[in-house]
Amino acid sequence: MPLGPDASPPAQAGPPPPATRARALVTAALRIVDEGGLEALTMRRLADANKLQLPAIYRVFSNKQALLDEMAEAILAKALPESHESGWEAEVALLARQLRQALLAQREGARIVGGSYAAKRHSLTLAERLVGVMQRAGFNGVAALWATSTVFCYVLGEALEQQGLTDDARDRLTFPGASQAYPQLFSTPVEEILNFDDRFEFGLGLILGGLRGQLPQNDLP
């Protein structure tokens, strides 16, 4: 339709604001990892997937590590439950389970988060909440920090191993002569090492019991 003499041309859509573009690129990067694994993610592939020139990606993320840090943030954002538990042990368990769920929901989620040491909003919020729970339990100073690290690293390690599971893992657990070479190990149901859900809960219970054992009895809630 032709414009009249007093009509203005339609406004041209400008580029999205930096924060919006960054979120879109992080979403696209996580999708690439979901489809092909972490090795499939390159800055050029990300540019191609978004029909952008490579310099446009580097204007948002100065390097791949900066992109990975924001991907870790996106994963950790889903690790923060809105609810709270009244007891410190129940609250630690809630946060641990929520973190595990968030890591496992994204392919290579544990590798992405484990490779990022960026102090950003969601990582700091998760640490703040866990440290606060440890302080409420009775840990102070470095003990509260290390108790938090113990829980976080346990969840991260369990998720990392689970996400590294291969289709032939169960078959590789045994081999001819294994029970004779390693009698103590094979006197246990070794296939249960792949029972990740129950194994996670067992380990979490050990950590909680260990933390409780570090507290003076009169400090217990």
C-alpha positions in Angstrom: 0.0 0.0 0.0 1.6 3.3 -1.0 2.3 5.9 1.6 0.4 9.2 1.6 2.3 12.4 1.6 2.1 12.8 5.3 2.6 9.2 6.3 5.7 8.0 8.0 7.5 4.9 6.8 7.1 1.9 9.2 9.7 1.7 11.9 12.5 -0.8 11.3 13.0 -3.3 14.0 16.4 -2.7 15.6 18.6 -5.4 17.0 17.5 -6.9 20.3 19.0 -5.4 23.5 22.3 -7.1 24.6 20.7 -9.0 27.5 17.9 -10.4 25.3 20.4 -11.4 22.6 22.6 -13.0 25.2 19.7 -15.1 26.6 18.8 -16.2 23.1 22.3 -17.3 22.3 22.6 -19.2 25.6 19.4 -21.0 24.8 20.7 -21.8 21.3 24.0 -23.0 22.7 22.3 -25.3 25.2 20.2 -26.7 22.3 23.4 -27.4 20.3 24.8 -29.3 23.3 21.6 -31.2 23.7 21.8 -32.4 20.1 25.5 -33.1 19.7 27.3 -32.9 23.1 29.6 -30.2 24.4 32.2 -30.9 21.7 29.6 -29.9 19.1 29.4 -26.4 20.5 31.7 -23.9 18.7 31.3 -20.2 18.3 31.0 -20.5 14.6 28.3 -23.2 14.8 26.4 -20.9 17.2 26.6 -18.1 14.8 25.4 -20.3 11.9 22.5 -21.6 14.0 21.4 -18.0 14.6 22.1 -16.8 11.1 24.7 -14.3 12.4 28.2 -13.4 11.5 30.8 -14.6 13.9 31.8 -11.1 15.0 28.2 -10.6 16.2 28.7 -13.5 18.7 32.0 -12.1 20.0 30.3 -8.8 20.6 28.1 -10.5 23.1 30.5 -13.1 24.5 34.2 -12.2 24.4 35.2 -15.9 24.2 33.8 -19.4 24.6 34.4 -19.5 28.3 32.2 -16.4 28.8 29.5 -18.3 26.9 29.9 -21.4 29.0 29.7 -19.3 32.2 26.3 -18.0 31.1 25.2 -21.5 30.1 26.1 -22.6 33.6 24.0 -19.7 35.0 21.0 -20.8 33.0 21.3 -24.3 34.4 21.8 -23.1 38.0 18.7 -20.9 37.7 16.7 -24.1 37.6 18.4 -25.4 40.7 16.9 -22.9 43.1 13.6 -24.1 44.5 11.1 -21.5 45.6 10.1 -23.5 48.7 12.0 -23.8 51.9 12.2 -26.6 54.5 12.1 -25.8 58.2 14.9 -28.2 59.3 18.4 -27.6 58.1 18.9 -31.3 57.0 15.7 -31.2 54.9 16.7 -27.9 53.4 20.2 -29.2 52.4 18.5 -32.3 50.9 16.1 -30.2 49.0 18.8 -28.0 47.5 21.0 -31.0 46.6 18.1 -32.8 44.9 17.1 -29.7 43.0 20.7 -29.1 41.9 21.0 -32.7 40.7 17.7 -32.5 38.8 18.8 -29.3 37.0 22.2 -30.8 36.0 20.7 -34.0 34.7 18.0 -32.1 32.8 20.6 -30.6 30.5 22.9 -32.9 28.5 26.5 -32.4 29.8 25.0 -30.1 32.5 27.5 -31.3 35.1 30.5 -30.6 32.7 29.1 -27.1 31.9 28.6 -26.1 35.5 31.8 -27.9 36.8 33.9 -26.0 34.3 32.6 -22.5 35.4 34.0 -20.6 38.4 32.2 -17.4 37.5 30.7 -15.5 40.4 27.4 -14.7 38.9 23.9 -14.2 40.2 22.5 -17.8 40.3 25.7 -19.4 41.4 26.1 -16.9 44.2 22.4 -17.2 45.2 22.7 -21.0 45.4 25.9 -20.7 47.5 24.3 -18.0 49.7 21.4 -20.2 50.4 23.5 -23.3 51.2 25.9 -21.3 53.4 22.9 -19.8 55.2 21.5 -23.2 55.9 24.9 -24.4 57.2 25.2 -21.4 59.5 21.7 -22.0 60.8 22.8 -25.6 61.5 25.7 -24.3 63.6 28.6 -24.2 61.2 30.5 -20.9 61.1 33.3 -19.4 59.1 35.3 -21.7 56.9 33.3 -24.7 58.2 30.1 -23.3 56.7 31.9 -22.7 53.4 33.5 -26.2 53.3 30.2 -27.9 54.2 28.6 -26.1 51.3 31.4 -27.1 49.0 31.1 -30.7 50.1 27.4 -30.9 49.2 27.9 -29.1 45.9 30.8 -31.2 44.8 29.1 -34.4 45.7 26.1 -33.6 43.6 28.2 -32.4 40.8 30.4 -35.5 40.8 27.4 -37.9 40.9 25.7 -36.1 38.0 29.0 -36.0 36.0 29.4 -39.8 36.4 25.8 -40.5 35.5 25.9 -38.3 32.4 29.1 -40.1 31.3 27.3 -43.4 31.4 27.6 -45.4 28.1 25.3 -48.0 26.7 27.7 -50.8 27.3 28.6 -49.8 30.9 26.8 -52.7 32.5 28.5 -55.2 30.3 31.9 -53.7 31.1 31.4 -54.2 34.8 32.4 -57.8 34.6 34.9 -59.8 32.6 36.2 -63.4 32.8 38.0 -64.0 36.0 36.9 -60.7 37.6 35.4 -62.3 40.7 38.6 -64.3 41.3 40.9 -61.3 40.8 38.8 -58.9 42.9 36.9 -61.1 45.4 35.9 -58.4 47.8 34.5 -56.1 45.1 32.6 -58.9 43.4 31.2 -60.2 46.6 28.9 -57.2 46.4 26.2 -56.6 43.8 28.5 -54.6 41.6 25.7 -53.8 39.0 24.1 -51.6 41.7 26.9 -49.0 41.1 24.7 -48.0 38.2 21.6 -47.5 40.4 22.2 -43.8 40.4 19.0 -42.7 42.2 19.4 -44.9 45.2 23.1 -44.4 45.2 22.7 -40.6 45.3 20.2 -40.8 48.2 22.6 -43.1 50.1 25.5 -40.8 49.7 23.5 -37.7 50.6 22.4 -39.5 53.8 26.0 -40.2 54.6 26.9 -36.5 54.1 24.0 -35.3 56.2 24.9 -37.7 59.0 28.6 -36.6 58.8 27.6 -33.0 59.0 25.4 -33.7 62.0 28.2 -35.6 63.6 30.4 -32.5 63.4 28.1 -30.4 65.4 28.1 -30.2 69.2 25.0 -31.9 70.6 23.8 -28.8 72.2 23.9 -27.0 68.8 21.6 -29.4 67.1 18.2 -27.9 66.0 
